Amino acid sequence: MSARHHVIVGAGLAGALLALLLARRGHRVDVFERRPDQRIRGYEGGRSINLALARRGLAVLEAAGLGDAVLRRAVAMRGRQVHPLGGPEAFLPYGRSDAECIWSVHRGRLNHLLLDAAEAAGARLHFHHRLGLVDFDARRAEIIDDRDRHARWIDFDALLGADGAGSALRNAMQGHADLHPEITPLDHGYKELRSPRTPRAVSASSGMPCTSGPAAASC
Ligand SMILES: Cc1cc2nc3c(=O)[nH]c(=O)nc-3n(C[C@H](O)[C@H](O)[C@H](O)COP(=O)(O)OP(=O)(O)OC[C@H]3O[C@@H](n4cnc5c(N)ncnc54)[C@H](O)[C@@H]3O)c2cc1C
């Protein structure tokens, strides 16, 4: 197989995983991420710190050889405790048995793991670099170093957008051909709340083993 040059925009969960899988296939991979390297600067938070991982997400992590590494850092969530204002609390299980659970993983740590694995597989990661313009006919992308505003053009065989909801690549493609995107902004935001772990939550974790992973807690 000839090594194609894949340029990936965005080093979030999707971009880092894609970089890993393509690099493992022997492709030349460059990833451009506008933020600093969160492995050095620390995770900025946002978008809920913990991610609920279901079977579909685990399947692709297993395909990337990272299933066990992720599960070692995960907490099983078997259901949800409902606290009605007027009535008794109730536990609503997610599955038919304790083995059917979803997994809570720290979004930043998952991203770190994927970035490390992508780099180890040979992908080159460029932080502080964002996508500007794209010349689709010439297959060149303008990459801007946000530290000094220096712009340069990079040749690619394939340009892959993993740059999130407000994708710069999708906007550039829209200028090239009408994609008819449907974008509906939410008229509300979200807020992250922290609550200390209670003794009750600790005892729930020790009493209810989940068959496929080491750590368990009721959330
Ligand atoms: C409040 C909230 C809670 C969620 N909870 C869950 C959950 O529990 N489980 C779940 O499965 N999903 C959850 N999601 C959805 C999940 O967060 C997204 O599906 C996931 O983050 C998408 O990953 P991504 O890599 O495609 O994009 P992102 O995580 O958004 O990453 C995009 C990356 O691209 C970079 N970027 C952007 N523009 C440029 C540019 N021009 N040049 C270079 N880089 C650029 C950004 O800096 C960023 O690092 C939640 C979403 C929200 C909003």
PDBQT file of the ligand as one rigid body, heavy atoms in Angstrom, charges set to zero:
ROOT
HETATM    1  C1  LIG A 301     -22.401  18.661  27.542  1.00  0.00    +0.000 C 
HETATM    2  C2  LIG A 301     -21.991  17.508  26.656  1.00  0.00    +0.000 A 
HETATM    3  C3  LIG A 301     -21.879  16.214  27.208  1.00  0.00    +0.000 A 
HETATM    4  C4  LIG A 301     -21.529  15.126  26.407  1.00  0.00    +0.000 A 
HETATM    5  N1  LIG A 301     -21.451  13.904  26.988  1.00  0.00    +0.000 NA
HETATM    6  C5  LIG A 301     -21.162  12.840  26.221  1.00  0.00    +0.000 A 
HETATM    7  C6  LIG A 301     -21.100  11.534  26.810  1.00  0.00    +0.000 A 
HETATM    8  O1  LIG A 301     -21.300  11.353  28.003  1.00  0.00    +0.000 OA
HETATM    9  N2  LIG A 301     -20.786  10.479  25.988  1.00  0.00    +0.000 N 
HETATM   10  C7  LIG A 301     -20.554  10.659  24.665  1.00  0.00    +0.000 A 
HETATM   11  O2  LIG A 301     -20.290   9.674  23.958  1.00  0.00    +0.000 OA
HETATM   12  N3  LIG A 301     -20.600  11.893  24.078  1.00  0.00    +0.000 NA
HETATM   13  C8  LIG A 301     -20.911  12.967  24.830  1.00  0.00    +0.000 A 
HETATM   14  N4  LIG A 301     -20.965  14.205  24.242  1.00  0.00    +0.000 N 
HETATM   15  C9  LIG A 301     -20.638  14.312  22.810  1.00  0.00    +0.000 C 
HETATM   16  C10 LIG A 301     -19.101  14.286  22.636  1.00  0.00    +0.000 C 
HETATM   17  O3  LIG A 301     -18.550  15.290  23.460  1.00  0.00    +0.000 OA
HETATM   18  C11 LIG A 301     -18.734  14.581  21.206  1.00  0.00    +0.000 C 
HETATM   19  O4  LIG A 301     -19.375  13.647  20.381  1.00  0.00    +0.000 OA
HETATM   20  C12 LIG A 301     -17.224  14.448  21.035  1.00  0.00    +0.000 C 
HETATM   21  O5  LIG A 301     -16.533  15.365  21.847  1.00  0.00    +0.000 OA
HETATM   22  C13 LIG A 301     -16.881  14.733  19.601  1.00  0.00    +0.000 C 
HETATM   23  O6  LIG A 301     -15.485  14.541  19.493  1.00  0.00    +0.000 OA
HETATM   24  P1  LIG A 301     -14.700  15.249  18.313  1.00  0.00    +0.000 P 
HETATM   25  O7  LIG A 301     -13.278  14.804  18.424  1.00  0.00    +0.000 OA
HETATM   26  O8  LIG A 301     -15.421  15.015  17.030  1.00  0.00    +0.000 OA
HETATM   27  O9  LIG A 301     -14.858  16.823  18.575  1.00  0.00    +0.000 OA
HETATM   28  P2  LIG A 301     -14.280  17.711  19.746  1.00  0.00    +0.000 P 
HETATM   29  O10 LIG A 301     -14.147  16.940  21.012  1.00  0.00    +0.000 OA
HETATM   30  O11 LIG A 301     -15.126  18.942  19.767  1.00  0.00    +0.000 OA
HETATM   31  O12 LIG A 301     -12.815  18.076  19.247  1.00  0.00    +0.000 OA
HETATM   32  C14 LIG A 301     -12.610  18.952  18.177  1.00  0.00    +0.000 C 
HETATM   33  C15 LIG A 301     -11.189  19.459  18.268  1.00  0.00    +0.000 C 
HETATM   34  O13 LIG A 301     -10.919  20.239  17.109  1.00  0.00    +0.000 OA
HETATM   35  C16 LIG A 301     -10.224  21.399  17.490  1.00  0.00    +0.000 C 
HETATM   36  N5  LIG A 301     -10.477  22.431  16.476  1.00  0.00    +0.000 N 
HETATM   37  C17 LIG A 301     -11.600  23.141  16.265  1.00  0.00    +0.000 A 
HETATM   38  N6  LIG A 301     -11.465  23.961  15.212  1.00  0.00    +0.000 NA
HETATM   39  C18 LIG A 301     -10.189  23.788  14.745  1.00  0.00    +0.000 A 
HETATM   40  C19 LIG A 301      -9.444  24.364  13.665  1.00  0.00    +0.000 A 
HETATM   41  N7  LIG A 301      -9.951  25.301  12.838  1.00  0.00    +0.000 N 
HETATM   42  N8  LIG A 301      -8.174  23.943  13.465  1.00  0.00    +0.000 NA
HETATM   43  C20 LIG A 301      -7.622  22.990  14.278  1.00  0.00    +0.000 A 
HETATM   44  N9  LIG A 301      -8.282  22.427  15.324  1.00  0.00    +0.000 NA
HETATM   45  C21 LIG A 301      -9.567  22.817  15.547  1.00  0.00    +0.000 A 
HETATM   46  C22 LIG A 301     -10.776  21.756  18.864  1.00  0.00    +0.000 C 
HETATM   47  O14 LIG A 301      -9.868  22.563  19.595  1.00  0.00    +0.000 OA
HETATM   48  C23 LIG A 301     -10.947  20.373  19.479  1.00  0.00    +0.000 C 
HETATM   49  O15 LIG A 301      -9.814  19.921  20.181  1.00  0.00    +0.000 OA
HETATM   50  C24 LIG A 301     -21.285  15.308  25.026  1.00  0.00    +0.000 A 
HETATM   51  C25 LIG A 301     -21.359  16.590  24.452  1.00  0.00    +0.000 A 
HETATM   52  C26 LIG A 301     -21.713  17.686  25.251  1.00  0.00    +0.000 A 
HETATM   53  C27 LIG A 301     -21.813  19.061  24.616  1.00  0.00    +0.000 C 
ENDROOT
TORSDOF 0
